[in-house]
């Protein structure tokens, strides 16, 4: 009851996304915590795709490794999908596939989709799409989902302008429901029962949440180059910008969105715009980050703000473009040649995508440096049940910018002088009407007056100041979330979307192995004192990474005092799927010798 | 007692030339780029543009060092090799009131940054884009660039066997709205063209043949002072009449074409020898192809297109620079967030 996973296996491009979203939303509307994950190929139509829904009364909404309830619509993968199930799972399948002959330890529900679709959809060319709606009706009946909730979810999905299409699909749902009622006898134990755990919550993907965050952060220049899984961040933003940021008096745009010719140009425009004083951002994924590397080094050295969203996907190279990974942690921290260090924020939920977008603009301008917001495909592209976003109360922090009036008051303006001892120098913006305002920005060696230099002392002084600035940054990044357990000798550390698996794993470790654990979730790099203290308080600390090379752990090895490093152990997963709790639990149990 | 200094010449906004100058050049004596920097100083001074309103940007290379040598009171950005188009596009999107001047070289524009160059052309970004074209890489000591002519000789005697890229042809073809070619040795023509570029609304591209005295000024080079002097064919005799000029010049005869520029300044083109209409895109392209065949360097205003929407207009930007918008215009109110949240429930 209210604790199982559903997997729908279909063919890419068959319109199953709508059916799956309606199914997920119906469960959500019944008050049951739920998540939906789309496992799709890098393809427009024809290749297999799977959608996984997890409903869990305790709120564990990370991916569940085992599938309890399969809807097998894709003839190509059906047999393998069925073979992968644990005994006792349920299977709704397209009758001609005759899957009941494959195994005898499952609950089988054959449905003649092709026959059912004909009367509800007279137009033959639409049948391929409408056919998928039928399984929603069948599943609603088998799982006890309130049909009224499904109707609401469907009409919300289609919106008032597509009411006719919604009617057609509603009839398909009814046909499925009726067929199931009359022909299928329920033998499996899975069911949804109404709860009150989703009241007030919203459903949103991380990319849309990040887009909203950028808009409420006052971003004015957005440049991008399309890349999966980042494109929908900008596309959401374009939609919301039109609605929220069109000037009411003139009808003109208070923002510029420009699709660039490549990621080099996209980040170059961000650097140019931010140099001129705009809040500018771009969004990309690994391959784009690789291209941006030279400009990010310029941003670091010439001290120009930039906000870069990295919706991480599986690399190296093109990798698995539609699978998820925390694969850019190490490279982004030190992106570009020479000595560089870049701050990174690690949102783990839509609400954090929203909040950290705003944090990123403040940090970028306060510290005059590129800031990465490290989301991933799982967070960015999947629909999440989320707390509604809180309206920001803080004004923008635009950092140390001198106006013409300020320049009147001071003796001398030296662009790269550490006036306040925190490593952060003052800047002026182009177009400032004052004879002292101008300075020359360059990626070549410069002294504190921004003049060209190759002198050893000038170079060292500047690099040391940049390090000082990075030290100051530690005091301003979001602090980690810590769950301290006094009985625990073992600590768990992760960042971003790993939290869902890790938090559930702590529960499994306690229930199954009586292993008490403490927990620290990083929200930012550079690391803060809290991390060191947490490691010091525990005997063994597992750092959970969604990559082969234990990149988060490697960053700690780079930055933390040597005496702490002996306590660190690694849990890694790098298969491209969202991390699941069982994988984490099994690895810790193994390493603990339990 | 010293004698009183002679009165300084002031421009129309009451400034002398000092704020228009920059740091001392570190380029080679006789470098064509230095002459171009001098023209830029002179032009901004004569037009009476406040230096602080200008943003000067560049890529990497000898040419890209030059923004340090003019307009010391303007913000400058010596960015990344070949990427000045992106940086300047961003800067001008952020602040549409800035007067953008970009100085690049043939390495920047015709090689490493050619992708950025062509996309800037398509967007008609409103700025002046100067290519200091000498056919070689100076800072890395004399390798051919992509604008080196077929058959041109390196100092070592190596002959260039690849066809050159003509940046003006590309600019005309792909959307620049003022395209000109000049020669760093022709002070008057270059100054006039630069003034026209600054008065133009839209992307103005000027390819200036600017000989490299150290690596490409020898016998056999097609970018040497001597070669360009011998092979230059000026299309027009140019006159620029600024919008603030008090004297009304007499009306021109049939050999003179007058173009009124965006800020009200006028450009007069007196035809020299051949019949050439800079509004005729195909004619301009044909003339350049023909000149390239004959190893002639056609200079002057090659192409003008008025009224084409700039990037700012294409994006329907507010009139006020984006950087000047207050928080109230940038952060939607609580009711807007509440509405979005409600839709997602």
Interface residues (C-beta under 8 A of the other chain):
Chain A: X200 X201 X202 X203 X204 X212 X215 X216 X217 X218 X220 X221 X223 X240 X244 X245 X247 X250 X251 X252 X253 X254 X255 X256 X257 X258 X260 X261 X262 X264 X265 X266 X267 X268 X269 X270 X271 X272 X273 X274 X275 X276 X277 X278 X279 X280 X294 X295 X298 X388 X389 X391 X392 X395 X396 X428 X429 X430 X431 X432 X433 X434 X435 X437 X438 X439 X440 X441 X442 X443 X444 X451 X452
Chain B: X19 X23 X50 X51 X52 X53 X55 X57 X67 X68 X72 X73 X74 X75 X76 X77 X78 X79 X80 X83 X85 X86 X87 X88 X89 X90 X91 X92 X93 X94 X95 X97 X98 X115 X116 X119 X123 X311 X315 X316 X317 X318 X319 X321 X322 X323 X325 X327 X329 X330 X331 X332 X334 X336 X337 X338 X340 X341 X344 X345
